[in-house]
């Protein structure tokens, strides 16, 4: 449904996604910005959330270790070539790897792009 949800103490809330299948815009609150078919999620040691969706990788920085949808969302990678981004992982604590299932590529990004 083009959303990322959080369940905390029995309450379901939207962390990212307005329900519209797009991957555009940065800002706050993250819950108001669209996400296009999210496929992969990974958290870093600080609680920041990284999401792969279609042709975009986005970051939701944690606020005191929590991502709840009220903070900002940042697009850290967008590509016309890579349009089937799926699984995402964080290796060595600093490098994001994302698979593109259509072209068989592995996209590699170093963290620290967004403060």
C-alpha positions in Angstrom: 0.0 0.0 0.0 3.0 2.3 -0.5 3.6 2.9 3.2 6.0 1.8 5.9 4.3 1.1 9.2 5.4 0.9 12.8 3.7 -1.0 15.5 4.6 0.2 19.0 2.7 -0.9 22.1 -0.2 -2.1 20.0 -0.5 1.2 18.0 0.0 1.1 14.3 1.3 4.3 12.7 2.7 5.4 9.4 6.5 6.1 9.3 6.8 6.8 5.6 4.3 7.0 2.7 1.1 8.8 1.9 -0.3 5.8 -0.1 0.7 7.4 -3.4 3.1 5.3 -5.6 5.8 8.0 -6.0 9.3 8.5 -4.7 9.7 12.2 -4.6 10.3 14.9 -2.1 12.3 15.4 1.0 11.2 16.9 4.3 9.0 16.5 7.3 6.9 14.8 8.4 8.1 11.7 6.6 4.6 10.1 7.0 3.3 12.7 4.5 5.8 11.9 1.7 5.1 9.2 -0.9 7.1 6.0 -1.3 6.9 3.8 -4.4 6.6 0.1 -3.7 9.1 -0.2 -0.8 11.1 -3.5 -1.0 13.9 -3.4 1.6 14.5 -2.0 5.0 17.7 -1.8 7.1 18.5 0.0 10.3 22.0 1.2 11.4 23.4 1.2 14.9 22.0 4.7 15.5 18.5 3.6 14.7 18.4 5.4 11.3 16.2 3.6 8.8 17.1 3.1 5.1 14.5 2.1 2.6 14.9 0.8 -1.0 11.9 1.4 -3.3 11.8 1.0 -7.1 14.5 3.6 -8.2 15.2 5.3 -4.9 17.0 4.9 -1.6 15.8 7.0 1.3 16.9 7.7 4.8 14.7 8.4 7.8 17.0 9.7 10.6 16.2 8.5 14.1 15.2 10.9 16.8 16.7 9.6 20.1 17.0 6.2 18.5 13.3 6.1 17.2 11.9 6.5 13.7 8.2 7.4 14.1 7.2 9.3 11.0 7.3 12.8 12.5 10.9 13.4 11.4 12.3 14.1 8.0 12.9 11.9 5.0 15.9 12.3 2.7 16.5 10.8 -0.8 20.1 9.6 -0.8 20.1 7.8 -4.2 17.8 8.1 -7.2 18.5 6.5 -10.6 17.0 6.2 -14.1 19.2 3.1 -14.7 18.3 1.2 -11.5 14.5 0.8 -11.5 14.1 -2.5 -9.6 15.9 -1.8 -6.3 15.0 -4.6 -3.9 17.0 -5.9 -0.9 19.2 -3.6 1.1 21.8 -4.3 3.7 24.4 -2.4 5.7 27.9 -3.9 5.7 30.8 -2.8 7.9 28.5 -0.3 9.6 29.1 2.3 6.9 28.3 0.9 3.4 24.8 0.3 2.0 24.4 -2.4 -0.6 21.2 -2.6 -2.7 20.4 -5.1 -5.4 18.7 -4.2 -8.7 16.9 -7.3 -9.8 16.2 -6.0 -13.3 19.8 -5.3 -14.5 21.6 -7.6 -12.0 23.6 -4.7 -10.5 24.7 -4.2 -6.9 24.6 -0.5 -5.9 27.0 0.4 -3.2 26.7 3.7 -1.2 28.8 4.9 1.7 26.9 6.3 4.7 27.3 9.8 5.9 25.6 11.5 3.0 22.9 13.0 5.2 23.7 14.6 8.6 
